[in-house]
Amino acid sequence: MKIICIGRNYAAHAEELHHATGLAREGAEPIWFLKPDTALLRNNDPFYIPSFTEEVHYECELVVRICRVGRAISERFAHRYYEEVGLGIDFTARDL
């Protein structure tokens, strides 16, 4: 399984990141990045905040399970390439 994420796709969050780190600018292109499949909690496993952080932020995320490989898919046929849509919560240790 591959978890593909898109960051800086929400303007207010990108601006907040710029003020905190200087890494993102308003109008900057979204970035793509990967997460390991161990980032998913399964079977009602508990979530623990690690002891090495004191500033954990969270945000709701749209999650889409892609079921077919494709390229340059027209919007008209996009529904054929995903099976499930859900919500996830992304936790980030902001003080690292």
Biopython code that builds the backbone (N, CA, C, O; Angstrom):
import numpy as np
from Bio.PDB.StructureBuilder import StructureBuilder

atoms = [
    (1, "MET", "N", (0.837, -1.169, 0.000)),
    (1, "MET", "CA", (0.000, 0.000, 0.000)),
    (1, "MET", "C", (0.891, 1.244, 0.000)),
    (1, "MET", "O", (1.956, 1.266, 0.617)),
    (2, "LYS", "N", (0.439, 2.257, -0.692)),
    (2, "LYS", "CA", (1.165, 3.523, -0.769)),
    (2, "LYS", "C", (0.224, 4.622, -0.281)),
    (2, "LYS", "O", (-0.904, 4.731, -0.761)),
    (3, "ILE", "N", (0.677, 5.425, 0.655)),
    (3, "ILE", "CA", (-0.116, 6.551, 1.141)),
    (3, "ILE", "C", (0.497, 7.818, 0.554)),
    (3, "ILE", "O", (1.611, 8.208, 0.905)),
    (4, "ILE", "N", (-0.250, 8.448, -0.343)),
    (4, "ILE", "CA", (0.204, 9.660, -1.023)),
    (4, "ILE", "C", (-0.549, 10.839, -0.416)),
    (4, "ILE", "O", (-1.777, 10.816, -0.329)),
    (5, "CYS", "N", (0.175, 11.855, -0.003)),
    (5, "CYS", "CA", (-0.427, 13.013, 0.661)),
    (5, "CYS", "C", (-0.134, 14.282, -0.130)),
    (5, "CYS", "O", (0.839, 14.360, -0.880)),
    (6, "ILE", "N", (-0.996, 15.266, 0.057)),
    (6, "ILE", "CA", (-0.800, 16.574, -0.564)),
    (6, "ILE", "C", (-0.763, 17.606, 0.555)),
    (6, "ILE", "O", (-1.695, 17.697, 1.355)),
    (7, "GLY", "N", (0.311, 18.381, 0.611)),
    (7, "GLY", "CA", (0.449, 19.415, 1.630)),
    (7, "GLY", "C", (0.401, 20.797, 1.015)),
    (7, "GLY", "O", (0.574, 20.965, -0.192)),
    (8, "ARG", "N", (0.165, 21.772, 1.853)),
    (8, "ARG", "CA", (0.056, 23.174, 1.448)),
    (8, "ARG", "C", (-1.053, 23.384, 0.427)),
    (8, "ARG", "O", (-0.947, 24.249, -0.442)),
    (9, "ASN", "N", (-2.115, 22.593, 0.534)),
    (9, "ASN", "CA", (-3.226, 22.761, -0.395)),
    (9, "ASN", "C", (-4.337, 23.613, 0.216)),
    (9, "ASN", "O", (-5.369, 23.831, -0.419)),
    (10, "TYR", "N", (-4.137, 24.087, 1.420)),
    (10, "TYR", "CA", (-5.102, 24.943, 2.097)),
    (10, "TYR", "C", (-4.386, 26.259, 2.401)),
    (10, "TYR", "O", (-3.442, 26.287, 3.189)),
    (11, "ALA", "N", (-4.828, 27.326, 1.789)),
    (11, "ALA", "CA", (-4.086, 28.595, 1.816)),
    (11, "ALA", "C", (-3.793, 29.097, 3.227)),
    (11, "ALA", "O", (-2.673, 29.527, 3.501)),
    (12, "ALA", "N", (-4.773, 29.052, 4.126)),
    (12, "ALA", "CA", (-4.556, 29.568, 5.482)),
    (12, "ALA", "C", (-3.509, 28.742, 6.216)),
    (12, "ALA", "O", (-2.702, 29.287, 6.969)),
    (13, "HIS", "N", (-3.517, 27.442, 6.003)),
    (13, "HIS", "CA", (-2.540, 26.567, 6.660)),
    (13, "HIS", "C", (-1.147, 26.810, 6.079)),
    (13, "HIS", "O", (-0.165, 26.816, 6.822)),
    (14, "ALA", "N", (-1.049, 27.007, 4.791)),
    (14, "ALA", "CA", (0.241, 27.291, 4.156)),
    (14, "ALA", "C", (0.818, 28.599, 4.687)),
    (14, "ALA", "O", (2.021, 28.697, 4.925)),
    (15, "GLU", "N", (-0.029, 29.593, 4.869)),
    (15, "GLU", "CA", (0.435, 30.878, 5.397)),
    (15, "GLU", "C", (0.888, 30.727, 6.850)),
    (15, "GLU", "O", (1.888, 31.320, 7.255)),
    (16, "GLU", "N", (0.153, 29.934, 7.631)),
    (16, "GLU", "CA", (0.546, 29.667, 9.021)),
    (16, "GLU", "C", (1.910, 28.975, 9.061)),
    (16, "GLU", "O", (2.749, 29.313, 9.896)),
    (17, "LEU", "N", (2.134, 28.021, 8.175)),
    (17, "LEU", "CA", (3.408, 27.312, 8.110)),
    (17, "LEU", "C", (4.539, 28.276, 7.754)),
    (17, "LEU", "O", (5.640, 28.180, 8.296)),
    (18, "HIS", "N", (4.259, 29.207, 6.837)),
    (18, "HIS", "CA", (5.271, 30.197, 6.447)),
    (18, "HIS", "C", (5.685, 31.050, 7.648)),
    (18, "HIS", "O", (6.874, 31.282, 7.867)),
    (19, "HIS", "N", (4.710, 31.512, 8.421)),
    (19, "HIS", "CA", (5.030, 32.343, 9.587)),
    (19, "HIS", "C", (5.810, 31.552, 10.635)),
    (19, "HIS", "O", (6.689, 32.101, 11.298)),
    (20, "ALA", "N", (5.494, 30.273, 10.788)),
    (20, "ALA", "CA", (6.149, 29.454, 11.814)),
    (20, "ALA", "C", (7.554, 29.021, 11.399)),
    (20, "ALA", "O", (8.442, 28.917, 12.245)),
    (21, "THR", "N", (7.764, 28.767, 10.100)),
    (21, "THR", "CA", (9.028, 28.164, 9.676)),
    (21, "THR", "C", (9.743, 28.914, 8.569)),
    (21, "THR", "O", (10.949, 28.744, 8.387)),
    (22, "GLY", "N", (9.014, 29.749, 7.818)),
    (22, "GLY", "CA", (9.611, 30.415, 6.670)),
    (22, "GLY", "C", (9.726, 29.500, 5.457)),
    (22, "GLY", "O", (10.322, 29.890, 4.453)),
    (23, "LEU", "N", (9.168, 28.289, 5.527)),
    (23, "LEU", "CA", (9.323, 27.326, 4.435)),
    (23, "LEU", "C", (8.293, 27.481, 3.324)),
    (23, "LEU", "O", (8.590, 27.186, 2.167)),
    (24, "ALA", "N", (7.107, 27.932, 3.649)),
    (24, "ALA", "CA", (6.044, 28.014, 2.647)),
    (24, "ALA", "C", (5.662, 29.471, 2.445)),
    (24, "ALA", "O", (5.724, 30.275, 3.376)),
    (25, "ARG", "N", (5.269, 29.801, 1.238)),
    (25, "ARG", "CA", (4.806, 31.147, 0.934)),
    (25, "ARG", "C", (3.399, 31.061, 0.383)),
    (25, "ARG", "O", (3.008, 30.068, -0.231)),
    (26, "GLU", "N", (2.645, 32.129, 0.617)),
    (26, "GLU", "CA", (1.311, 32.187, 0.051)),
    (26, "GLU", "C", (1.428, 32.068, -1.464)),
    (26, "GLU", "O", (2.279, 32.717, -2.071)),
    (27, "GLY", "N", (0.594, 31.259, -2.070)),
    (27, "GLY", "CA", (0.644, 31.042, -3.501)),
    (27, "GLY", "C", (1.612, 29.953, -3.911)),
    (27, "GLY", "O", (1.715, 29.632, -5.095)),
    (28, "ALA", "N", (2.328, 29.375, -2.945)),
    (28, "ALA", "CA", (3.265, 28.285, -3.269)),
    (28, "ALA", "C", (2.478, 27.067, -3.733)),
    (28, "ALA", "O", (1.347, 26.837, -3.305)),
    (29, "GLU", "N", (3.090, 26.307, -4.600)),
    (29, "GLU", "CA", (2.444, 25.098, -5.109)),
    (29, "GLU", "C", (2.305, 24.059, -3.999)),
    (29, "GLU", "O", (3.165, 23.970, -3.123)),
    (30, "PRO", "N", (1.222, 23.270, -4.031)),
    (30, "PRO", "CA", (1.102, 22.157, -3.080)),
    (30, "PRO", "C", (2.267, 21.181, -3.262)),
    (30, "PRO", "O", (2.841, 21.080, -4.346)),
    (31, "ILE", "N", (2.602, 20.476, -2.200)),
    (31, "ILE", "CA", (3.667, 19.478, -2.268)),
    (31, "ILE", "C", (3.069, 18.087, -2.087)),
    (31, "ILE", "O", (2.091, 17.904, -1.361)),
    (32, "TRP", "N", (3.667, 17.126, -2.750)),
    (32, "TRP", "CA", (3.267, 15.725, -2.635)),
    (32, "TRP", "C", (4.304, 15.025, -1.772)),
    (32, "TRP", "O", (5.503, 15.268, -1.912)),
    (33, "PHE", "N", (3.838, 14.151, -0.875)),
    (33, "PHE", "CA", (4.765, 13.378, -0.060)),
    (33, "PHE", "C", (4.120, 12.046, 0.308)),
    (33, "PHE", "O", (2.912, 11.867, 0.157)),
    (34, "LEU", "N", (4.930, 11.124, 0.787)),
    (34, "LEU", "CA", (4.459, 9.783, 1.139)),
    (34, "LEU", "C", (4.493, 9.589, 2.646)),
    (34, "LEU", "O", (5.299, 10.199, 3.348)),
    (35, "LYS", "N", (3.605, 8.731, 3.130)),
    (35, "LYS", "CA", (3.633, 8.289, 4.527)),
    (35, "LYS", "C", (3.693, 6.771, 4.516)),
    (35, "LYS", "O", (3.154, 6.137, 3.609)),
    (36, "PRO", "N", (4.344, 6.177, 5.516)),
    (36, "PRO", "CA", (4.388, 4.712, 5.566)),
    (36, "PRO", "C", (3.020, 4.156, 5.956)),
    (36, "PRO", "O", (2.240, 4.838, 6.620)),
    (37, "ASP", "N", (2.727, 2.928, 5.548)),
    (37, "ASP", "CA", (1.432, 2.354, 5.912)),
    (37, "ASP", "C", (1.303, 2.141, 7.419)),
    (37, "ASP", "O", (0.195, 1.929, 7.911)),
    (38, "THR", "N", (2.398, 2.193, 8.154)),
    (38, "THR", "CA", (2.331, 2.113, 9.616)),
    (38, "THR", "C", (1.724, 3.384, 10.218)),
    (38, "THR", "O", (1.455, 3.426, 11.418)),
    (39, "ALA", "N", (1.508, 4.413, 9.404)),
    (39, "ALA", "CA", (0.864, 5.638, 9.877)),
    (39, "ALA", "C", (-0.630, 5.434, 10.106)),
    (39, "ALA", "O", (-1.280, 6.267, 10.738)),
    (40, "LEU", "N", (-1.174, 4.341, 9.600)),
    (40, "LEU", "CA", (-2.597, 4.049, 9.790)),
    (40, "LEU", "C", (-2.811, 3.282, 11.087)),
    (40, "LEU", "O", (-2.060, 2.360, 11.406)),
    (41, "LEU", "N", (-3.842, 3.669, 11.831)),
    (41, "LEU", "CA", (-4.238, 2.894, 13.007)),
    (41, "LEU", "C", (-5.292, 1.897, 12.555)),
    (41, "LEU", "O", (-6.253, 2.259, 11.877)),
    (42, "ARG", "N", (-5.108, 0.658, 12.930)),
    (42, "ARG", "CA", (-6.032, -0.394, 12.499)),
    (42, "ARG", "C", (-6.616, -1.112, 13.704)),
    (42, "ARG", "O", (-6.043, -1.098, 14.793)),
    (43, "ASN", "N", (-7.756, -1.735, 13.493)),
    (43, "ASN", "CA", (-8.394, -2.579, 14.510)),
    (43, "ASN", "C", (-8.579, -1.849, 15.836)),
    (43, "ASN", "O", (-8.375, -2.425, 16.904)),
    (44, "ASN", "N", (-8.963, -0.584, 15.761)),
    (44, "ASN", "CA", (-9.191, 0.228, 16.964)),
    (44, "ASN", "C", (-7.965, 0.342, 17.860)),
    (44, "ASN", "O", (-8.099, 0.484, 19.076)),
    (45, "ASP", "N", (-6.772, 0.281, 17.275)),
    (45, "ASP", "CA", (-5.548, 0.482, 18.054)),
    (45, "ASP", "C", (-5.562, 1.892, 18.643)),
    (45, "ASP", "O", (-6.053, 2.820, 18.000)),
    (46, "PRO", "N", (-5.031, 2.068, 19.855)),
    (46, "PRO", "CA", (-5.018, 3.407, 20.462)),
    (46, "PRO", "C", (-3.958, 4.301, 19.824)),
    (46, "PRO", "O", (-2.964, 3.823, 19.277)),
    (47, "PHE", "N", (-4.189, 5.590, 19.908)),
    (47, "PHE", "CA", (-3.222, 6.581, 19.444)),
    (47, "PHE", "C", (-2.555, 7.193, 20.665)),
    (47, "PHE", "O", (-3.234, 7.622, 21.597)),
    (48, "TYR", "N", (-1.243, 7.235, 20.663)),
    (48, "TYR", "CA", (-0.489, 7.816, 21.768)),
    (48, "TYR", "C", (0.276, 9.032, 21.276)),
    (48, "TYR", "O", (0.868, 9.013, 20.197)),
    (49, "ILE", "N", (0.260, 10.083, 22.071)),
    (49, "ILE", "CA", (1.090, 11.245, 21.768)),
    (49, "ILE", "C", (2.470, 10.959, 22.341)),
    (49, "ILE", "O", (2.595, 10.720, 23.542)),
    (50, "PRO", "N", (3.506, 10.978, 21.512)),
    (50, "PRO", "CA", (4.854, 10.657, 21.989)),
    (50, "PRO", "C", (5.346, 11.648, 23.048)),
    (50, "PRO", "O", (4.961, 12.817, 23.041)),
    (51, "SER", "N", (6.181, 11.176, 23.936)),
    (51, "SER", "CA", (6.687, 12.012, 25.030)),
    (51, "SER", "C", (7.659, 13.092, 24.545)),
    (51, "SER", "O", (7.924, 14.046, 25.277)),
    (52, "PHE", "N", (8.197, 12.961, 23.323)),
    (52, "PHE", "CA", (9.192, 13.924, 22.835)),
    (52, "PHE", "C", (8.577, 15.167, 22.209)),
    (52, "PHE", "O", (9.306, 16.007, 21.682)),
    (53, "THR", "N", (7.261, 15.306, 22.252)),
    (53, "THR", "CA", (6.617, 16.488, 21.691)),
    (53, "THR", "C", (5.610, 17.054, 22.674)),
    (53, "THR", "O", (4.986, 16.321, 23.442)),
    (54, "GLU", "N", (5.462, 18.370, 22.637)),
    (54, "GLU", "CA", (4.470, 19.034, 23.479)),
    (54, "GLU", "C", (3.479, 19.840, 22.644)),
    (54, "GLU", "O", (2.571, 20.469, 23.188)),
    (55, "GLU", "N", (3.652, 19.819, 21.338)),
    (55, "GLU", "CA", (2.784, 20.611, 20.460)),
    (55, "GLU", "C", (2.298, 19.747, 19.300)),
    (55, "GLU", "O", (2.890, 19.748, 18.221)),
    (56, "VAL", "N", (1.224, 19.017, 19.533)),
    (56, "VAL", "CA", (0.647, 18.155, 18.505)),
    (56, "VAL", "C", (-0.579, 18.855, 17.926)),
    (56, "VAL", "O", (-1.528, 19.166, 18.646)),
    (57, "HIS", "N", (-0.548, 19.095, 16.636)),
    (57, "HIS", "CA", (-1.695, 19.675, 15.935)),
    (57, "HIS", "C", (-2.399, 18.566, 15.165)),
    (57, "HIS", "O", (-1.807, 17.535, 14.848)),
    (58, "TYR", "N", (-3.657, 18.795, 14.876)),
    (58, "TYR", "CA", (-4.438, 17.804, 14.140)),
    (58, "TYR", "C", (-5.298, 18.521, 13.104)),
    (58, "TYR", "O", (-5.642, 19.693, 13.252)),
    (59, "GLU", "N", (-5.624, 17.791, 12.072)),
    (59, "GLU", "CA", (-6.537, 18.324, 11.063)),
    (59, "GLU", "C", (-7.252, 17.173, 10.383)),
    (59, "GLU", "O", (-6.713, 16.076, 10.236)),
    (60, "CYS", "N", (-8.461, 17.449, 9.979)),
    (60, "CYS", "CA", (-9.270, 16.461, 9.273)),
    (60, "CYS", "C", (-8.788, 16.390, 7.826)),
    (60, "CYS", "O", (-8.463, 17.410, 7.218)),
    (61, "GLU", "N", (-8.745, 15.192, 7.292)),
    (61, "GLU", "CA", (-8.272, 14.986, 5.921)),
    (61, "GLU", "C", (-9.278, 14.159, 5.124)),
    (61, "GLU", "O", (-9.931, 13.269, 5.668)),
    (62, "LEU", "N", (-9.393, 14.456, 3.856)),
    (62, "LEU", "CA", (-10.158, 13.627, 2.938)),
    (62, "LEU", "C", (-9.275, 12.456, 2.532)),
    (62, "LEU", "O", (-8.124, 12.651, 2.140)),
    (63, "VAL", "N", (-9.806, 11.245, 2.623)),
    (63, "VAL", "CA", (-9.053, 10.039, 2.284)),
    (63, "VAL", "C", (-9.762, 9.354, 1.118)),
    (63, "VAL", "O", (-10.969, 9.117, 1.177)),
    (64, "VAL", "N", (-9.023, 9.039, 0.070)),
    (64, "VAL", "CA", (-9.583, 8.378, -1.110)),
    (64, "VAL", "C", (-8.768, 7.126, -1.390)),
    (64, "VAL", "O", (-7.543, 7.184, -1.496)),
    (65, "ARG", "N", (-9.447, 5.999, -1.508)),
    (65, "ARG", "CA", (-8.757, 4.747, -1.837)),
    (65, "ARG", "C", (-8.806, 4.542, -3.352)),
    (65, "ARG", "O", (-9.871, 4.329, -3.931)),
    (66, "ILE", "N", (-7.645, 4.609, -3.969)),
    (66, "ILE", "CA", (-7.524, 4.438, -5.416)),
    (66, "ILE", "C", (-7.476, 2.944, -5.714)),
    (66, "ILE", "O", (-6.738, 2.206, -5.061)),
    (67, "CYS", "N", (-8.251, 2.494, -6.688)),
    (67, "CYS", "CA", (-8.329, 1.059, -6.963)),
    (67, "CYS", "C", (-7.740, 0.654, -8.314)),
    (67, "CYS", "O", (-7.598, -0.538, -8.588)),
    (68, "ARG", "N", (-7.400, 1.617, -9.152)),
    (68, "ARG", "CA", (-6.846, 1.299, -10.469)),
    (68, "ARG", "C", (-5.729, 2.270, -10.802)),
    (68, "ARG", "O", (-5.733, 3.420, -10.363)),
    (69, "VAL", "N", (-4.784, 1.795, -11.576)),
    (69, "VAL", "CA", (-3.705, 2.657, -12.058)),
    (69, "VAL", "C", (-4.211, 3.418, -13.274)),
    (69, "VAL", "O", (-4.923, 2.858, -14.107)),
    (70, "GLY", "N", (-3.856, 4.668, -13.378)),
    (70, "GLY", "CA", (-4.282, 5.449, -14.528)),
    (70, "GLY", "C", (-3.408, 6.674, -14.702)),
    (70, "GLY", "O", (-2.577, 6.997, -13.854)),
    (71, "ARG", "N", (-3.615, 7.342, -15.816)),
    (71, "ARG", "CA", (-2.843, 8.549, -16.117)),
    (71, "ARG", "C", (-3.694, 9.454, -16.997)),
    (71, "ARG", "O", (-4.360, 8.989, -17.922)),
    (72, "ALA", "N", (-3.664, 10.734, -16.705)),
    (72, "ALA", "CA", (-4.408, 11.730, -17.481)),
    (72, "ALA", "C", (-5.867, 11.307, -17.655)),
    (72, "ALA", "O", (-6.392, 11.299, -18.768)),
    (73, "ILE", "N", (-6.509, 10.958, -16.551)),
    (73, "ILE", "CA", (-7.894, 10.471, -16.567)),
    (73, "ILE", "C", (-8.836, 11.670, -16.643)),
    (73, "ILE", "O", (-8.701, 12.621, -15.874)),
    (74, "SER", "N", (-9.775, 11.621, -17.558)),
    (74, "SER", "CA", (-10.719, 12.728, -17.667)),
    (74, "SER", "C", (-11.676, 12.683, -16.475)),
    (74, "SER", "O", (-11.956, 11.619, -15.922)),
    (75, "GLU", "N", (-12.161, 13.843, -16.100)),
    (75, "GLU", "CA", (-13.074, 13.946, -14.962)),
    (75, "GLU", "C", (-14.287, 13.030, -15.148)),
    (75, "GLU", "O", (-14.815, 12.486, -14.178)),
    (76, "ARG", "N", (-14.713, 12.867, -16.372)),
    (76, "ARG", "CA", (-15.879, 12.039, -16.687)),
    (76, "ARG", "C", (-15.699, 10.587, -16.246)),
    (76, "ARG", "O", (-16.677, 9.928, -15.894)),
    (77, "PHE", "N", (-14.453, 10.073, -16.259)),
    (77, "PHE", "CA", (-14.192, 8.672, -15.918)),
    (77, "PHE", "C", (-13.503, 8.495, -14.565)),
    (77, "PHE", "O", (-13.178, 7.372, -14.182)),
    (78, "ALA", "N", (-13.281, 9.576, -13.849)),
    (78, "ALA", "CA", (-12.540, 9.504, -12.579)),
    (78, "ALA", "C", (-13.183, 8.551, -11.580)),
    (78, "ALA", "O", (-12.474, 7.877, -10.832)),
    (79, "HIS", "N", (-14.504, 8.480, -11.554)),
    (79, "HIS", "CA", (-15.196, 7.617, -10.584)),
    (79, "HIS", "C", (-14.838, 6.141, -10.742)),
    (79, "HIS", "O", (-15.058, 5.355, -9.820)),
    (80, "ARG", "N", (-14.305, 5.762, -11.860)),
    (80, "ARG", "CA", (-13.915, 4.362, -12.086)),
    (80, "ARG", "C", (-12.579, 4.013, -11.422)),
    (80, "ARG", "O", (-12.193, 2.845, -11.394)),
    (81, "TYR", "N", (-11.883, 4.997, -10.898)),
    (81, "TYR", "CA", (-10.534, 4.783, -10.373)),
    (81, "TYR", "C", (-10.439, 4.845, -8.847)),
    (81, "TYR", "O", (-9.347, 4.712, -8.295)),
    (82, "TYR", "N", (-11.550, 5.042, -8.170)),
    (82, "TYR", "CA", (-11.522, 4.989, -6.703)),
    (82, "TYR", "C", (-12.682, 4.147, -6.194)),
    (82, "TYR", "O", (-13.728, 4.047, -6.834)),
    (83, "GLU", "N", (-12.471, 3.534, -5.012)),
    (83, "GLU", "CA", (-13.474, 2.650, -4.425)),
    (83, "GLU", "C", (-14.140, 3.248, -3.199)),
    (83, "GLU", "O", (-15.343, 3.084, -2.996)),
    (84, "GLU", "N", (-13.370, 3.932, -2.391)),
    (84, "GLU", "CA", (-13.879, 4.394, -1.106)),
    (84, "GLU", "C", (-13.420, 5.823, -0.843)),
    (84, "GLU", "O", (-12.335, 6.235, -1.253)),
    (85, "VAL", "N", (-14.272, 6.559, -0.154)),
    (85, "VAL", "CA", (-13.952, 7.910, 0.281)),
    (85, "VAL", "C", (-14.274, 7.974, 1.770)),
    (85, "VAL", "O", (-15.321, 7.491, 2.201)),
    (86, "GLY", "N", (-13.388, 8.561, 2.546)),
    (86, "GLY", "CA", (-13.618, 8.643, 3.987)),
    (86, "GLY", "C", (-12.921, 9.852, 4.577)),
    (86, "GLY", "O", (-12.380, 10.694, 3.860)),
    (87, "LEU", "N", (-12.947, 9.918, 5.891)),
    (87, "LEU", "CA", (-12.286, 10.992, 6.620)),
    (87, "LEU", "C", (-11.169, 10.415, 7.465)),
    (87, "LEU", "O", (-11.285, 9.308, 7.992)),
    (88, "GLY", "N", (-10.097, 11.160, 7.592)),
    (88, "GLY", "CA", (-8.985, 10.766, 8.446)),
    (88, "GLY", "C", (-8.570, 11.946, 9.297)),
    (88, "GLY", "O", (-8.971, 13.083, 9.046)),
    (89, "ILE", "N", (-7.768, 11.669, 10.300)),
    (89, "ILE", "CA", (-7.206, 12.730, 11.136)),
    (89, "ILE", "C", (-5.693, 12.642, 11.025)),
    (89, "ILE", "O", (-5.100, 11.591, 11.268)),
    (90, "ASP", "N", (-5.081, 13.750, 10.656)),
    (90, "ASP", "CA", (-3.627, 13.818, 10.537)),
    (90, "ASP", "C", (-3.088, 14.532, 11.770)),
    (90, "ASP", "O", (-3.498, 15.652, 12.074)),
    (91, "PHE", "N", (-2.174, 13.886, 12.475)),
    (91, "PHE", "CA", (-1.528, 14.473, 13.647)),
    (91, "PHE", "C", (-0.105, 14.860, 13.270)),
    (91, "PHE", "O", (0.602, 14.086, 12.625)),
    (92, "THR", "N", (0.318, 16.057, 13.672)),
    (92, "THR", "CA", (1.663, 16.537, 13.366)),
    (92, "THR", "C", (2.302, 17.110, 14.623)),
    (92, "THR", "O", (1.704, 17.936, 15.312)),
    (93, "ALA", "N", (3.519, 16.667, 14.916)),
    (93, "ALA", "CA", (4.295, 17.241, 16.021)),
    (93, "ALA", "C", (4.934, 18.518, 15.492)),
    (93, "ALA", "O", (5.946, 18.459, 14.794)),
    (94, "ARG", "N", (4.361, 19.660, 15.815)),
    (94, "ARG", "CA", (4.798, 20.937, 15.256)),
    (94, "ARG", "C", (6.085, 21.460, 15.877)),
    (94, "ARG", "O", (6.717, 22.356, 15.317)),
    (95, "ASP", "N", (6.483, 20.923, 17.013)),
    (95, "ASP", "CA", (7.673, 21.447, 17.680)),
    (95, "ASP", "C", (8.939, 20.671, 17.334)),
    (95, "ASP", "O", (9.953, 20.807, 18.018)),
    (96, "LEU", "N", (8.891, 19.864, 16.286)),
    (96, "LEU", "CA", (10.087, 19.131, 15.863)),
    (96, "LEU", "C", (10.752, 19.824, 14.699)),
    (96, "LEU", "O", (11.776, 19.354, 14.204)),
]
sb = StructureBuilder()
sb.init_structure("model")
sb.init_model(0)
sb.init_chain("A")
sb.init_seg("    ")
for serial, (resi, resn, name, xyz) in enumerate(atoms, 1):
    if name == "N":
        sb.init_residue(resn, " ", resi, " ")
    sb.init_atom(name, np.array(xyz, "f"), 0.0, 1.0, " ", f" {name:<3s}", serial, name[0])
structure = sb.get_structure()
